[in-house]
Amino acid sequence: MSTLSMGLGYGAVTLAVMFSGMPIAFGLGAVAVGFMYFFMPATALDTVTQNVYEEMASITLLSIPLFILKGAAIGKSPAGRDLYAAMHAWMHKIPGGLGIANVFACALFAAMSGSSPATCSAIGSAGIPEMRLRGYSPGFAAGIIAAGGTLGILLPPSITMILYAVAAEQSLGRLFLAGIGPGVLLVALFSGYAVLRYRKEYAAAKTAFEAGGQASPMLDDHVFTLAEKVEMLPRVLPFVILLIGVMVALYGGYATPSETAGLGGLLALLLIALVYGIWRPAQLRPILASTIKESSMLMFIIGMSLLYSYVMSSLHISQSAAEGVVAMHLPKWLLLAVILSMVVVLGFFLPPVSIILMTASIILPPLKAAGFDLIWFGVVMTIVMEMGLIHPPVGLNIFVIKNIAPDIPLKDVILGVLPFVGLMFVAILLMCVLPGIATALPDLVMGAPK
C-alpha cells in the first residue's frame, strides 16, 4: 500500500472513530494499535507500553496535574467568586464595567488555573446571574464568560502551551512569556467590545423606558462605597500575590515549571485553608477528586495521542504529508493560512490537546522551513484553538455555559460568542502584521533566540 493510501486510510478511520462517539483517548489508541497490528512488524505491539511510557516520561508534563491542582483549589472554593466580586466593585463606574470586570476576572482566574472550562465554570456561576440581574442580555452575558474563559489556554500557566512546548521542542518559559502580550491584547479587545455592546443595550433600555416601558435593572446601578471596595481586598489579594509569586519564580529562573506548579498547588491549598477554612478531608475531597479525574483523563489522552503520532511517523505518513505541503511551494503566508484553516476545521471536532499532539509532527517542519518562528506560531495556533472552544459544533465552553445557565437558549449563547470569535480573528491579523506582540517580551526577558 502506498504512503498516500495509508495516510488517507489513517485519517478516514480516525474520523470514523471520532464520529462514533468513542472517548478520544480510547479512539486514538484503538486506531494506533490497529494500524500497528496490520501494517507494522508484529514485534511493534510489544513496544506499545514502552513507547507510551517513554513519551510521557517528561518532567515538563509533570507540571500538568500540579497546575490542575492549583486551579481546582481555587475553582472549587469561593476564591473565584470573590475575585469576580472585587473586580466588579472596583470597575462598576466604567460603562459596561460589570462586563469588563468579568473579562478581567476570567483573565486572572485563567492565569491561576490554566484551564478554560474551569474558568468558565468558576467565574460564570457568579458572573452570569449578576450580569443578568443588572439588565445584560442573556447572550451578551454568556458570550463574555465563554470568550473570557478561552484565555485559560493562552495565559500562563497554560496546559495547552505546555503540550505545544513538548511537541515542538521549544522553551516553555519563552512560550509562556510570548502568550502574555496577545493575552493582554485579547483582554483589551474583549473589554472594548463589552463597552460598545453595553452602551447599545443601555441606550435601548433607556429608550424603551422613556417610551413607557418597564425600567431595566441596567438603569439603576448600585454605587459601591470605598469601604465596600476595601472590605473585599483581604480575600482577593492573597490569590493575586500567589499568581505574581508563581510568575516571578518561573520567569526569574528561581524554579522550573514543574517546581513552580508544585509550589503553586501547595500554596493554593494553604491559602484556601487560611482564608476560607477549607482544610478538613471532607472539604478537600471535591478538590482532590476533581484534580485526579481531570489529570487522569488528560494524561491518558496525551499518552494515546503520542502513540498515535508515533505510529503516524513510523508509517511515514507525517513525513510524507510535510513533504507534500513543502512540495506545493506555497507562498509563506498562504502556507500559514492553509495550516491554520486545517486547525480551525479540526477545532470543530477535537479539543486543543489532541490537535497539538496529532498535528505537530506534520505542520511544524514546513512552517520552520518557511522561516516562521515556532514560538510565535505556537501563540497564533493557541488563539485559533481558542476560537474552537467557542464555535459550534463542539465549542466546549459553549456547553459549559449551557450547563451553568440552562435557561439561556443555546442559540443565544452561540450568537453571543460569535463577535468574540471575530475579535480573535482580528488579534491573529494584528499578530501577523506585528509579530512583536508575541515575541518582544520573551526576547526582552530571555534574550533573542540564537
Protein Blocks (a to p, Z undefined) as FASTA:
>chain_A
ZZklmmmmmmmmmmmmmmnopafklmmmmmmmmmmmmmgcfklmmmmmmmmmmmmmcfkl
mmmmmmmmmmmmmmmpmklmmmmmmmmmmmmmpghklmmmmmmmmmmmmmmnopaklmmm
mmmmmmmmmmmmnopafklmmmmmmmmmmmmmmpccdfklmmmmmmnopafklmmmmmmm
mmmmmmmmmmmmmmmmmmmmmmmmmmmmmnopacdfklmccdddfklmmmmmmmmmmmmm
mmmmmmmmmmnopacfklmmmmmmmmmmmmmmmmnopabfklmmmmmmmmmmmmmmmmmm
mmmmmmmmmmmmmnommmmmmmmmmmnopafklmmmmmmmmmmmmmmmmcfklmmmmmmm
mmmmmmmmnopafklmmmmmmmmmmmmmmccfklmmlmmmmmmmmmbcfklmmmmmmmmm
mmmmmmmmmmmmmmmlmmmmmmmmnopaZZ
